[in-house]
Structure formats: structure tokens, C-alpha cells
Amino acid sequence: MTEANVIEFLKANPKFFHEHLDLLEMMDVPHALEANNTVSLIERQVFLLRKSAEDYKSQFERLVHVARENEAIMHKSRRLVLASMGCASLDEFAIMLDDAMRDDFNIKLHSLVLFSDLPLDTNIRVTAMADAEPVLKEVLLKTGCYCGALSVAEAKYLFEDKADQVMSSAVLPLVSHYQGADKYIGMLALGSDELEKFKQEKGVLFLEYLSDILSAILIRLLP
């Protein structure tokens, strides 16, 4: 179709845009220039209104995207809680957690460490707090969940032979609140080879929720 065809069509259908107003939003139709060759006030107003509409549309699309992500996370969290309730031992818990992190949350690098001065009947890595504290002191001092980069020593301690793959991480404290006293019972470290994957600025609400759930389950399973 040529430009002449379009012109002839519009001449033959003068009410075309009355019936297709949405097309005008995508078109750039200039008003006549003022005497000094400046853009008319009407054209400037139309430009600003169109830009404002595009900004609102972009914001709305971002909100919809975030809402869908949050909904997906809640469904995954629900499955995790239900699966956790069926765990009868620490090893079952470890297997369930590994499956959930890898398959549901797509987190390939994760490490679960329990703190205990006594030996525990489990394949989960168990260490005394006194042994972990010198290496993880900075992480343990942080209140709540921590997101960001770990030191080389911290990464090696938590992720062992996979430490060099970790570019960013989230560390979830697993805590017992028995009789009002907080006691570390373990730590879950999540790692990513993406530098921007885990950042404190993104918020830690879901991680704190996950930390509370896993802590409650572990308290039930620990001797």
C-alpha cells in the first residue's frame, strides 16, 4: 500500500478516526507551527499527556509483574510449608529443603549448617558455634537476614568447594526463641553466580518469612 492509497482511503472515510480513536494514541500528528516556528501549545500539551500515559502504563506493567512474582513466591512457600510438615527427621528435612531450593526456587547453590555442641544423628553438616563464630562473626552479628557479598573465608566456610561460584548470597539465621532467649540453631546460606541476585535493597521480607518457618520446623525435629 502506497502513501497515495492511504490518503485516498482517509478521504473516502472521513470518520475513520472517530471509530478508531485508539490509533490516534500511537500517531504523531503535528499542529501547524506558530509564526515564529515554535511548537503550538496544544501540541506540547498532547505530547506531555501522551508521555504521562506511557509512564503510567510502564508503572502499571511493573506493578503487575511484581504482583505475579509475589504470587508465585507465595505458592512456592505454601508447598514448602506443607512438605516440611511431613518431615519426621532431620535428614528428611534436608532432602525436602534441597528439592525445594533446587526445583521450586531455582537456587542451585545452598548450604544448611546446624550449630550444636553435641553430635546429631543426621547427614546435615553440624558444627559447634564456637568453631563457626570466628569465621562467621560478622554474619552472626547482623540482625535478621543478610543479602550481599561474603568474604572469601565466609564463602568457603558456608559453600565449601562451590565457594568460587558464589557472586552474591543470602544468609538466613535459624533461631530458637525459647523462653524469650534467642539461640542460633543453624544457618541457611543461598548463593548465586549473579552479582545482583541477592541485594539488601531488594528487601528481605520473604527471606525473613522463610527463616521463621524453617526455624520452627527444625526446633520440632532437633533432639
Phi and psi in degrees as a GROMACS rama.xvg file:
@    title "Ramachandran Plot"
@    xaxis  label "Phi"
@    yaxis  label "Psi"
@TYPE xy
-95.1106  170.055  THR-2
-61.188  -36.7826  GLU-3
-63.8201  -38.9038  ALA-4
-60.9896  -42.8433  ASN-5
-63.1426  -44.5304  VAL-6
-60.7189  -46.0296  ILE-7
-61.8902  -40.1666  GLU-8
-63.4363  -45.0066  PHE-9
-67.571  -35.1544  LEU-10
-64.7173  -37.2956  LYS-11
-77.7116  -17.949  ALA-12
-130.635  71.4093  ASN-13
-63.5157  -19.4456  PRO-14
-99.8611  15.6636  LYS-15
-56.3199  -47.6336  PHE-16
-74.5647  -17.4968  PHE-17
-65.3629  -32.7136  HIS-18
-94.0787  -8.66082  GLU-19
-135.682  60.4358  HIS-20
-63.4695  -27.7671  LEU-21
-62.9626  -26.631  ASP-22
-66.9485  -30.6729  LEU-23
-64.4907  -28.401  LEU-24
-65.577  -25.7111  GLU-25
-96.7361  -2.86477  MET-26
-104.138  150.64  MET-27
-110.447  96.5167  ASP-28
-109.224  104.142  VAL-29
-74.7009  145.697  PRO-30
-83.6415  165.612  HIS-31
-61.8585  141.742  ALA-32
-70.6201  147.532  LEU-33
-68.9135  174.194  GLU-34
-59.1394  -33.4276  ALA-35
-93.9521  20.0241  ASN-36
68.8211  19.9407  ASN-37
-93.8616  159.049  THR-38
-70.1217  138.117  VAL-39
-66.1005  155.989  SER-40
-60.8564  -40.1382  LEU-41
-62.1496  -45.0551  ILE-42
-62.9732  -39.7055  GLU-43
-63.9616  -41.2443  ARG-44
-64.4775  -42.1088  GLN-45
-62.3852  -42.0507  VAL-46
-60.3244  -45.5501  PHE-47
-66.4162  -39.4909  LEU-48
-65.2068  -40.7881  LEU-49
-65.6531  -42.0327  ARG-50
-63.5398  -41.718  LYS-51
-62.5076  -41.6037  SER-52
-63.3606  -40.2549  ALA-53
-65.2194  -38.7095  GLU-54
-64.1985  -44.4189  ASP-55
-62.8391  -39.0214  TYR-56
-63.7096  -42.7193  LYS-57
-63.8006  -42.597  SER-58
-62.7583  -42.3681  GLN-59
-63.062  -43.1732  PHE-60
-63.4474  -37.5661  GLU-61
-65.1778  -41.7604  ARG-62
-63.6185  -41.0968  LEU-63
-62.9746  -41.6818  VAL-64
-62.2727  -45.4675  HIS-65
-64.0278  -41.5221  VAL-66
-61.7596  -40.5152  ALA-67
-67.138  -39.5184  ARG-68
-62.8333  -44.3123  GLU-69
-64.2302  -38.616  ASN-70
-63.7132  -42.0283  GLU-71
-63.439  -40.8713  ALA-72
-63.6204  -40.4295  ILE-73
-65.0065  -38.5065  MET-74
-64.5909  -42.026  HIS-75
-65.221  -40.0643  LYS-76
-64.0498  -39.6897  SER-77
-62.2128  -43.9898  ARG-78
-62.8002  -38.3272  ARG-79
-64.0313  -44.5164  LEU-80
-62.4716  -46.9703  VAL-81
-63.2642  -40.6529  LEU-82
-66.7245  -37.1249  ALA-83
-65.0167  -35.82  SER-84
-63.851  -22.3933  MET-85
-89.8572  -2.15314  GLY-86
-76.7183  128.959  CYS-87
-107.807  -3.99603  ALA-88
-150.958  165.951  SER-89
-62.9666  -37.9382  LEU-90
-67.8194  -38.4373  ASP-91
-62.7065  -40.2772  GLU-92
-61.2342  -43.8551  PHE-93
-63.3125  -41.4599  ALA-94
-65.6986  -44.5515  ILE-95
-60.4235  -44.5821  MET-96
-65.0464  -41.1679  LEU-97
-62.1044  -44.2239  ASP-98
-62.7942  -44.5908  ASP-99
-64.7166  -45.4709  ALA-100
-64.156  -43.615  MET-101
-75.5  -47.492  ARG-102
-89.3661  -42.3877  ASP-103
-85.75  -47.4177  ASP-104
-96.9872  -3.12421  PHE-105
56.1142  39.1796  ASN-106
-109.529  101.103  ILE-107
-77.5536  -31.4441  LYS-108
-101.661  110.015  LEU-109
-151.139  151.849  HIS-110
-143.787  128.146  SER-111
-111.092  125.671  LEU-112
-126.177  132.424  VAL-113
-105.253  143.893  LEU-114
-105.516  121.412  PHE-115
-159.79  139.647  SER-116
-82.863  -13.181  ASP-117
-109.41  150.349  LEU-118
-65.9253  143.261  PRO-119
-118.04  145.264  LEU-120
-81.8967  79.4157  ASP-121
-160.978  156.911  THR-122
-86.9467  -6.00665  ASN-123
-67.1346  144.572  ILE-124
-64.5446  126.448  ARG-125
-122.853  132.562  VAL-126
-142.489  153.553  THR-127
-74.2629  142.947  ALA-128
-57.4601  -35.6441  MET-129
-62.6063  -30.1256  ALA-130
-79.9757  -33.6513  ASP-131
-80.7563  -32.7565  ALA-132
-58.4947  -42.0943  GLU-133
-59.8167  -33.4576  PRO-134
-86.1472  -40.4876  VAL-135
-101.667  18.7857  LEU-136
-54.4955  -47.1998  LYS-137
-63.9459  -39.022  GLU-138
-69.5521  -42.4852  VAL-139
-66.6783  -28.6241  LEU-140
-74.4914  -22.066  LEU-141
-71.4744  138.74  LYS-142
-85.943  132.123  THR-143
75.0696  -161.193  GLY-144
-78.733  148.03  CYS-145
-121.162  133.895  TYR-146
-123.582  140.631  CYS-147
141.957  -156.565  GLY-148
-89.0436  145.796  ALA-149
-103.279  157.819  LEU-150
-70.6826  164.941  SER-151
-58.7139  -43.1028  VAL-152
-65.281  -41.6116  ALA-153
-64.8549  -45.0429  GLU-154
-62.4727  -42.4053  ALA-155
-64.8948  -38.5783  LYS-156
-66.8123  -43.6048  TYR-157
-82.3521  -40.9236  LEU-158
-106.992  -4.09503  PHE-159
52.1058  -121.079  GLU-160
-72.0407  -6.98845  ASP-161
-102.285  7.63243  LYS-162
-57.8095  -36.0504  ALA-163
-70.5434  -10.3901  ASP-164
-88.3382  -14.0412  GLN-165
-87.5599  113.96  VAL-166
-98.7891  -30.8263  MET-167
-145.301  156.731  SER-168
-149.647  161.627  SER-169
-127.666  130.234  ALA-170
-115.192  120.693  VAL-171
-106.085  119.951  LEU-172
-75.4203  137.948  PRO-173
-109.24  113.775  LEU-174
-129.105  140.852  VAL-175
-99.0512  134.458  SER-176
-109.885  42.8099  HIS-177
-66.5291  124.301  TYR-178
50.8752  39.9344  GLN-179
79.3994  -2.13092  GLY-180
-104.437  129.615  ALA-181
-85.3383  132.702  ASP-182
-138.452  126.73  LYS-183
-67.1527  126.403  TYR-184
-111.903  -9.58063  ILE-185
174.255  -173.905  GLY-186
-154.052  134.975  MET-187
-112.625  121.734  LEU-188
-109.655  129.099  ALA-189
-111.189  133.236  LEU-190
-124.89  156.748  GLY-191
-143.514  148.788  SER-192
-86.3847  4.95156  ASP-193
-100.182  127.909  GLU-194
-63.6509  -31.445  LEU-195
-99.4566  5.66168  GLU-196
-63.1207  -52.3629  LYS-197
-112.76  113.076  PHE-198
-136.774  138.281  LYS-199
-59.1708  -33.6316  GLN-200
-66.0015  -22.0232  GLU-201
-75.3275  -11.6045  LYS-202
97.1378  150.736  GLY-203
-126.206  17.3042  VAL-204
-58.1189  -48.0382  LEU-205
-65.4445  -39.9063  PHE-206
-63.2445  -38.7972  LEU-207
-65.9346  -39.2287  GLU-208
-61.7109  -45.892  TYR-209
-63.8682  -40.2105  LEU-210
-60.4487  -43.6515  SER-211
-64.4217  -42.8177  ASP-212
-63.2392  -50.4391  ILE-213
-65.5268  -35.722  LEU-214
-62.2993  -45.495  SER-215
-62.4531  -39.0207  ALA-216
-68.4034  -43.7079  ILE-217
-63.2228  -40.1212  LEU-218
-58.0153  -38.1988  ILE-219
-68.6205  -33.3212  ARG-220
-90.198  -22.1935  LEU-221
-71.6067  145.191  LEU-222
